[in-house]
């Protein structure tokens, strides 16, 4: 949530990413924060057919990194 009157940073992602089944793929995502803004949690979701979302991973400043079981060992943060 962003309080009224505050501006948030900008999320930068690729419009399209090509992947090959069974091969590694990089899903670039950058967040350009505003001055004095601190990011405390980042969540990656995978959108499936019909638009439903499944949580892939959560990175939290206080609680660390948690990757959902189906993606364990398959997610690398750079």
Order of alpha helices (4+ residues) and beta strands (2+ residues): beta-beta-beta-beta-beta
